[in-house]
Amino acid sequence: MMISEICEKFGISPDTLRYYERIGLIPRINRNKSGIREYSEQDCKWIQVIIYMRNAGMSIELLLEYVEMVHQGDSTIQTRKELLVQQRDQLVPKIDKLQKSLQLLNGKIDSYEQSVAPNEKNLKSAEDRGDTT
C-alpha cells in the first residue's frame, strides 16, 4: 500500500505517519525503486496498534518504551503486559465519564425531540392552514 492509502485507511496525515517512522514507533518502511514507501500488511498492523494506543491516551514516550520492549523479545512480555494493564486501568474511568456524557446528551436530544418537534409540527400545521399570527 502507498502512503496515501494508509493515511486514508487509518485517518492520519502523511506527516504523522512519517513522524512515527522517523522516531521508531513503526519500523522502517521498505521503498520501491523510485524511493516511494510501500507498506506491507505487517506494517499496517503496527500502524494500527500505534494509532489505537495513541487514541487510548498512551504518550509517545510510553509507546516508544513499549516498542523497544517488543524488540527486546520474550524477556519483556510480563513488563509489557503490566504496562498495558496500567493503560487500560487509566482508560476505563475515562470511558465511564464519556458514557455518562453521552447519556446526558442523548437525554437532552430526546427531550428536544419530545418538546420542540411537536411544537414545530403545530407551527407548520398552523402555517399550512394560514393561521399565522
C-alpha positions in Angstrom: 0.0 0.0 0.0 1.1 3.5 -0.7 1.2 6.3 2.0 -2.0 7.9 0.7 -3.9 4.6 1.1 -2.5 4.1 4.6 -3.4 7.6 5.6 -7.0 7.2 4.3 -7.3 3.8 5.9 -6.2 5.0 9.4 -7.4 8.6 9.2 -3.9 10.1 9.8 -1.8 12.6 7.9 1.3 11.7 5.9 3.3 13.9 8.2 2.1 11.9 11.3 2.9 8.6 9.6 6.4 9.8 8.6 7.0 11.1 12.1 6.0 7.7 13.6 8.5 6.1 11.3 11.3 8.6 12.0 11.1 8.2 15.7 10.8 4.5 15.6 7.2 3.8 16.6 6.8 1.9 13.4 9.6 0.0 11.6 11.4 1.5 8.6 9.2 1.1 5.6 10.5 -0.6 2.5 10.8 1.6 -0.5 10.4 0.7 -4.2 12.9 1.5 -6.9 11.6 5.0 -7.1 12.1 5.6 -3.4 8.3 5.5 -2.6 7.3 3.9 0.6 5.4 0.6 0.2 3.6 -0.6 3.3 3.1 -4.3 4.0 0.4 -6.0 5.9 2.7 -6.3 8.9 3.4 -2.5 8.7 -0.3 -1.9 8.7 -0.7 -4.0 11.8 2.0 -2.0 13.6 0.4 1.3 12.5 -3.0 0.2 13.7 -1.6 -0.8 17.2 0.2 2.6 17.5 -2.9 4.5 16.5 -5.2 2.6 18.9 -2.8 3.1 21.7 -2.5 6.8 20.9 -6.3 7.1 20.8 -6.3 5.4 24.2 -4.2 8.2 25.5 -0.8 6.5 25.6 2.0 9.0 25.3 4.6 8.9 22.6 7.3 8.3 25.2 5.5 5.3 26.7 4.8 3.9 23.2 8.5 4.2 22.4 9.3 2.3 25.6 6.7 -0.4 24.6 8.1 -0.8 21.1 11.6 -1.1 22.5 10.5 -3.8 24.8 8.8 -5.6 21.9 12.1 -5.6 20.1 13.9 -6.9 23.2 11.8 -10.1 22.9 10.1 -12.5 25.2 12.0 -11.4 28.3 9.9 -8.3 28.4 6.5 -9.9 28.0 5.4 -9.5 31.6 6.6 -5.9 31.7 4.7 -5.1 28.5 1.6 -6.7 29.9 1.8 -4.7 33.1 2.2 -1.5 31.0 -0.9 -2.4 29.0 -2.9 -3.2 32.2 -1.9 0.2 33.6 -3.0 1.9 30.4 -6.3 0.0 30.4 -6.9 0.9 34.1 -6.4 4.6 33.2 -8.7 4.3 30.2 -11.7 2.7 31.9 -12.6 5.7 34.1 -12.3 8.0 31.0 -14.7 5.7 29.1 -17.1 5.8 32.0 -17.1 9.6 32.0 -17.6 9.7 28.3 -20.5 7.2 28.6 -22.2 9.4 31.2 -21.7 12.4 28.9 -23.2 10.5 26.0 -26.2 9.5 28.1 -26.7 13.1 29.2 -26.5 14.3 25.6 -28.9 11.6 24.4 -31.4 12.6 27.2 -31.2 16.2 26.1 -31.7 15.3 22.5 -34.7 13.2 23.4 -36.2 16.0 25.4 -35.8 18.3 22.4 -37.4 15.8 20.1 -40.3 15.3 22.6 -40.9 19.0 23.2 -39.6 21.0 20.3 -40.5 18.7 17.4 -44.2 18.6 18.3 -44.3 22.4 18.6 -42.7 22.7 15.2 -45.3 20.4 13.8 -48.0 22.5 15.3 -46.5 25.7 13.9 -46.2 24.0 10.5 -49.8 22.9 10.6 -50.9 26.5 11.5 -48.9 27.9 8.6 -50.5 25.4 6.2 -53.9 26.5 7.4 -53.0 30.1 7.2 -53.3 30.7 10.9 -50.2 32.7 11.3 -50.1 35.5 13.9 
